[in-house]
Amino acid sequence: MTELQYVGKRILRKDGPRKISGSSIYAGDIRLPGTLVGGILRSPHPHARIVGIDTSAAKRISGVKEIITGKDTLGIKHGFVETPRYPPDQLALAIDRVRFVGEEIAAVAATDAEAVEEALSAIGVEYEPLPGVFDPVHAMELNAPEVHPSHPKVKEPFHNIAGKTESSWGDVEAGFVQSDHVFEHRFKSHLRTHGYLESQVTTAYFEPGGKLNVWTSSQGPFIKRAKLSATLGLPMSAVRIQKAYVGGAFGGKIDLFSHEYCAALLSIRTGRPVRICASREEVFIAYRHGQPLIVQMKTGVKKDGTLVAQQFCVINNCGAYRGSGVVVIFLVWGFAMLPYRVPNLKYEGYAVYTNNPIRCPQRGHGAPQMRFAIESQLDMIAEELKLDPVEIRLMNARNPGELLPNGDNVHNCGLKDCIRKASEHTGFSEVYGKARRTGPEGRFRKGIGMGVSAYFGGSLIYPNSSSVVVKMNDDGTFTLLTGALDIGQGAETILAQIVAEELHVPVDEIQVIAADTETTPVDIGAWISGCAYVSGNAAREAAMQVKNKLLEIAADEMGANREDLILENKSVYVTGSRQTRLTYKELYGASLRKNRGDPIIGEGHWRTMRDEPMHPSLATTKGRWSENYAFDCQVAEVEVDTETGMVKLLRAVTAHDCGFPINPLLVEGQIDGQVSMALGHAFMEEVLMIEGRTINPSWLDYHMPCIHNVAVSEHIDVITESYTPGSPYRTKEVGEGYVSGILAAIANAVYDAIGVRLHSTPFTPEKILRALGKIK
Amino acid sequence: MFFPQGDFEMKTIVELTVNGERHELAIEPHWTLLEVLREHLGLTGTKEGCGTGECGACTVLADGNPILSCLTLAAECRQMHITTVEGLAKEGKLTIVQEAFWESGAVQCGFCTPGMVLSVTALLQENPVPSEIAMSKALEGNLCRCTGYNKIIEAVHLAAKRLSSVR
């Protein structure tokens, strides 16, 4: 087997020099002559009827060019999910009712920001406030205020049900009877936000001739085009989403946002470019955050720790519209069943409407909340049964080739190796419990904890598949066209590495043109953890087509059999005579001559689970979900200051099976970032709301990790897949799942340090001190 | 209204030196340096993450010292030499600090990068062999959500090492 030259190597980012020198263009950096500034008027009420909107005074303000309200729209709804069961439910601008603080009511375009501000404050809106409901359990009660009618297919007598997911296998009741011990606990997670450094920003320009050009901070241009064209009533051919780099997203920039719609409509109506950039305060108050879950769980085990039965009831506070709230209750079922074998399981999840802002995906999309619950309880079970936390995990972990209850196969699952290696690397079993055995001495107490997680890679959701085009240039270099968007994860780099590997050409000599709905082929987007696998295989197929055309012409030119030809360093030679070779440049010229000027272009396409018609049922979980599951076991070492209640994450060890790391440097970056995000969520970050209004809408009051909070992050690769040039490959995701195992590990480490179990995140100094009995 | 009335909107002519080039600009007294750089000089490499001095994405150098351009009035910068990220690389060649960021994998989404690189440039100018504590102190005002800071710290070490061998 030939050694890989580019794939699997620490290739530097293709977009590095541009980003480091400030020349990469983000959506807010687009400069077009005559650009107007836009702004959004938002509801100050969590729930109200709109009696009337008067824009007449605002329209007279100097510099104001246009004001739109719900009446100026087509009233076409959109949603994160758009299926027959869950049809679109959000308006771009509210018409007669608002359901959360920050809901969009009107938008202004003016020549400068001051005029926008003045106009927004001059728009008169008469509201009739309605009672609101903010707590999901309260919202389910029959006397609670109604945000929306309950889903017609949900028969339980609950109010405000946005959606429900149900699944089961085996016989959970019989399973509990067969168990030696049954444990029941409730865990709660909190409201966390993405913390992308670049705010939400869009520049739209409806050019003469009827083309709407949009540069927007997103996670993939094709879904934005679909939703913008649908809500604006324009054909897709009239909407072009152009490439803009993205200053962080983490799940928060996928679905259509009102500011995108408004920038577009304001540009259509004024004929001028319009830029709308949300302030950081707006992002905190009105945009979408993650999803706090209540997880009630009951687990039956044998004396030896074997899991027999598990039952879950999950309640998701999903905000004022469905958002991705109805997806989370499907996904957390998956995150519950992936890592461990549970022969009898029953799951119900409810997404509940409240008068809080809409929710959206957030890195891990439910997995951190679910793994925190499951891994915490597993440690409690281990302690009760006097088992080693490592042993109970190994005993129940899935083996390679196991079939999941939904029919998916875990293929080369490396979970057991992850657990073993994480444990050996940290001397886990010797350290665990030590602090508690020696008793509480001194101010600082250390603890160690373990957490396991798994995550899917790629699933069938619009636009489902990726295509890539590779074009050869006159000088023997290549241009790669991909719809994939580099949001920091390195999409452009890894796709170029794959093409480089297949075509034996340096990565530098591959130009990447990306993320433009008009000039690049369709791509699944940077939000379904499928770039390395789906778009990567498409790139490989495109490169292979090019390779085949090159070989064909080389065989002809050199009078040799194709099988005897070898590609090396931008040239081709016949095996056995390395000195005689034709360069790619020469071959391209020969191809043009022989094929009457036709150039060499390759195209490649890939879709995960090719034979599956669509995504699994969100209601019943039936149907295939993924063919690439990544697994991880993470260990956290923490230090608790028993005087202040502050906890430090000292060290995080991530043993992970991401299949095959196409670029280890980028993989490490993903892991470190997830560790940091998890430690923020564990100890520092919480969006605090009172009656649906954020009371800490800035980074002064919402503390994200800064450089003082950096944790030592160690990585152990468990390689379970391989890359062979010329063949399809399987790899797994690396950008989301590891935010969960480490959160669970931190929770268990905090317990190990203080000997008190915390059932809710975040682990604030107040909760720690209360657990230690130092405050009431 | 938030703003005082009267002479407030009167423009004054301000001479600014940015990346070695002199510009004569008619600016309003309340315009921030960030606004002038991005909207009037087209230097969009300087980023705005919050506009309220919390994230450090808008960091530029004023006479070599890192400042938050979102909290600095442009009119205050008359006598200063401002350096933005666009002013670092000379003739297309990245500086040692920029190279170190690239090679260490310290860049992901790239939004914090201009501010980070400038903060590190200023640090190493003043303290060529900084301790980890000095590094943390110098970068505590620059938020990064992608990297967890691990590879940024590696990049600072690498740049310091290379700079000391150049000297």
Interface residues (C-beta under 8 A of the other chain):
Chain A: R10 L12 R13 D15 G16 P17 R18 K19 I20 S21 G22 S23 S24 I25 Y26 G28 D29 R31 E114 E117 E118 H194 G195 Y196 L197 E198 S199 Y245 V246 G247 G248 A249 F250 S279 R280 I487 G488 Q489 G490 L665 L666 E668 G669 D672 G673 Q674 V675 S676 M677 S698 W699 L700 M704 P705 C706 I707 H708 V710 A711 V712 S713
Chain B: M1 F2 F3 R38 G42 L43 T44 G45 T46 K47 E48 G49 C50 G51 T52 E54 C55 A57 T84 V85 E86 L88 A89 L94 Q98 F101 W102 E103 G105 V107 Q108 C109 G110 F111 C112 T113 P114 V117 M135 S136 L139 E140 G141 N142 L143 C144 R145 C146 T147 G148 Y149 N150 K151 I152 I153
